[in-house]
Amino acid sequence: MFSRRKFLKMTGSSLAIVPLTFPIAPVESATKQLPTRPIPSSGEPLPVLGFGQSAAFRKGDLALSTELLDILIEFGGRFVDTGGSSQRVLGQFMNQRNAHGELFLGTNVFSSTEDGILNEIHQAQQAQGKKNLDLVQLRSLADLDRQWSKLLQWKEADLTRYVGFAMSRWNYYEPVMALMETGTVDFIQVNYSMLEPEAADRVLPLAHDKGVAVVINRPFVNGRYFSLVSGRQLPEWAQEFDCDSWAQFSLKYILAHPSVNCVLSETTKPKHAVDNLSAGFGRLPDESTRERMIGLVRSFTKEPG
Ligand SMILES: NC(=O)c1ccc[n+]([C@@H]2O[C@H](COP(=O)([O-])OP(=O)(O)OC[C@H]3O[C@@H](n4cnc5c(N)ncnc54)[C@H](OP(=O)(O)O)[C@@H]3O)[C@@H](O)[C@H]2O)c1
């Protein structure tokens, strides 16, 4: 069974078990809890970093999923993006740890019909063991107005505490912004990073104005970011905002945006989970440093590594 002692061992004194290739402040991270930002529609505090749909969850690998989720909870994290096959293992984890209140699950539903969405909600309730889901995130734009009004009724009937829309493509931005204008959206999930900064133009400011919680996906553009930075030296000035790795460089850039509530990253590796969650501690870059960061990463796209 995973314990705080084992966690400290893994992240600190026992590098032979999980060799870390980056300097982090592990003991401090393990005892401190991630900072939180309030969900605008309720004031409920949400930790600033969470997990995407790891292949470990999708494949139903209970041992690896347990290791990853224990690390998330040790750091004080809560948000896990889920849906479809990845929910079963999360339910198993919460049952074995009695941790239904500790994880905040963002459930993606893909159907575009009332029956289909309701069916996915019922399957999620069963798999997760949560009668009242934390968050249902629509994924389909088809017949959106009608499906959204049904979703609001199901929220009213306590099938879910929050409702939102999850997307990662710019052609979804306009219809989702129109939805945000209704003032009924609790959450959006959207792609945003130094390599995909477009959401900062209009989506993130509108979310801020309308009191919508923002969860960010694709912080590493599904790994493409690492193929750009790999083998390169982290600049010394990254220390000015307590950044110890290229992963943290991206996550801290995103977290410094004032509209962002929580950033999701996806990993199958416990040492990467520790690296990513460590980005929640210490200082964040100011606006002029963020300009410098994006300039640096853009220069990598133009020159060979
Ligand atoms: N709603 C939507 O339309 C949508 C679309 C895309 C994504 N999402 C959500 O957002 C989540 C994250 O986005 P994403 O899938 O694009 O993944 P991502 O988090 O941008 O990148 C994941 C990749 O980065 C690697 N990685 C993670 N941490 C690392 C670290 N510290 N050092 C080195 N490599 C590291 C992972 O490999 P390892 O396994 O080796 O660590 C994996 O290859 C998804 O899981 C999903 O939940 C939603």
PDBQT file of the ligand as one rigid body, heavy atoms in Angstrom, charges set to zero:
ROOT
HETATM    1  N1  LIG A 401     -11.564  17.651 -24.229  1.00  0.00    +0.000 N 
HETATM    2  C1  LIG A 401     -10.680  17.545 -25.185  1.00  0.00    +0.000 C 
HETATM    3  O1  LIG A 401     -10.958  17.817 -26.360  1.00  0.00    +0.000 OA
HETATM    4  C2  LIG A 401      -9.279  17.084 -24.839  1.00  0.00    +0.000 A 
HETATM    5  C3  LIG A 401      -8.332  16.958 -25.858  1.00  0.00    +0.000 A 
HETATM    6  C4  LIG A 401      -7.037  16.586 -25.518  1.00  0.00    +0.000 A 
HETATM    7  C5  LIG A 401      -6.732  16.334 -24.181  1.00  0.00    +0.000 A 
HETATM    8  N2  LIG A 401      -7.674  16.439 -23.218  1.00  0.00    +0.000 N 
HETATM    9  C6  LIG A 401      -7.351  16.161 -21.798  1.00  0.00    +0.000 C 
HETATM   10  O2  LIG A 401      -6.145  16.793 -21.440  1.00  0.00    +0.000 OA
HETATM   11  C7  LIG A 401      -5.230  15.839 -20.945  1.00  0.00    +0.000 C 
HETATM   12  C8  LIG A 401      -3.803  16.255 -21.255  1.00  0.00    +0.000 C 
HETATM   13  O3  LIG A 401      -3.626  16.590 -22.621  1.00  0.00    +0.000 OA
HETATM   14  P1  LIG A 401      -2.773  15.692 -23.648  1.00  0.00    +0.000 P 
HETATM   15  O4  LIG A 401      -3.403  14.397 -23.854  1.00  0.00    +0.000 OA
HETATM   16  O5  LIG A 401      -2.556  16.505 -24.876  1.00  0.00    +0.000 OA
HETATM   17  O6  LIG A 401      -1.411  15.416 -22.902  1.00  0.00    +0.000 OA
HETATM   18  P2  LIG A 401      -0.222  16.369 -22.338  1.00  0.00    +0.000 P 
HETATM   19  O7  LIG A 401      -0.359  16.368 -20.857  1.00  0.00    +0.000 OA
HETATM   20  O8  LIG A 401      -0.168  17.666 -23.078  1.00  0.00    +0.000 OA
HETATM   21  O9  LIG A 401       1.062  15.501 -22.762  1.00  0.00    +0.000 OA
HETATM   22  C9  LIG A 401       1.181  14.164 -22.393  1.00  0.00    +0.000 C 
HETATM   23  C10 LIG A 401       2.524  13.664 -22.887  1.00  0.00    +0.000 C 
HETATM   24  O10 LIG A 401       3.575  14.313 -22.164  1.00  0.00    +0.000 OA
HETATM   25  C11 LIG A 401       4.399  13.331 -21.524  1.00  0.00    +0.000 C 
HETATM   26  N3  LIG A 401       4.752  13.862 -20.198  1.00  0.00    +0.000 N 
HETATM   27  C12 LIG A 401       3.908  14.207 -19.194  1.00  0.00    +0.000 A 
HETATM   28  N4  LIG A 401       4.584  14.725 -18.158  1.00  0.00    +0.000 NA
HETATM   29  C13 LIG A 401       5.898  14.699 -18.497  1.00  0.00    +0.000 A 
HETATM   30  C14 LIG A 401       7.079  15.102 -17.838  1.00  0.00    +0.000 A 
HETATM   31  N5  LIG A 401       7.070  15.655 -16.626  1.00  0.00    +0.000 N 
HETATM   32  N6  LIG A 401       8.283  14.928 -18.481  1.00  0.00    +0.000 NA
HETATM   33  C15 LIG A 401       8.326  14.381 -19.730  1.00  0.00    +0.000 A 
HETATM   34  N7  LIG A 401       7.218  13.976 -20.405  1.00  0.00    +0.000 NA
HETATM   35  C16 LIG A 401       6.017  14.133 -19.797  1.00  0.00    +0.000 A 
HETATM   36  C17 LIG A 401       3.565  12.084 -21.437  1.00  0.00    +0.000 C 
HETATM   37  O11 LIG A 401       4.370  10.943 -21.509  1.00  0.00    +0.000 OA
HETATM   38  P3  LIG A 401       4.585   9.961 -20.233  1.00  0.00    +0.000 P 
HETATM   39  O12 LIG A 401       3.363   9.113 -20.135  1.00  0.00    +0.000 OA
HETATM   40  O13 LIG A 401       5.819   9.236 -20.618  1.00  0.00    +0.000 OA
HETATM   41  O14 LIG A 401       4.780  10.847 -19.028  1.00  0.00    +0.000 OA
HETATM   42  C18 LIG A 401       2.699  12.185 -22.697  1.00  0.00    +0.000 C 
HETATM   43  O15 LIG A 401       3.416  11.722 -23.828  1.00  0.00    +0.000 OA
HETATM   44  C19 LIG A 401      -5.676  14.512 -21.583  1.00  0.00    +0.000 C 
HETATM   45  O16 LIG A 401      -5.238  13.428 -20.841  1.00  0.00    +0.000 OA
HETATM   46  C20 LIG A 401      -7.169  14.669 -21.558  1.00  0.00    +0.000 C 
HETATM   47  O17 LIG A 401      -7.675  14.329 -20.278  1.00  0.00    +0.000 OA
HETATM   48  C21 LIG A 401      -8.928  16.818 -23.530  1.00  0.00    +0.000 A 
ENDROOT
TORSDOF 0
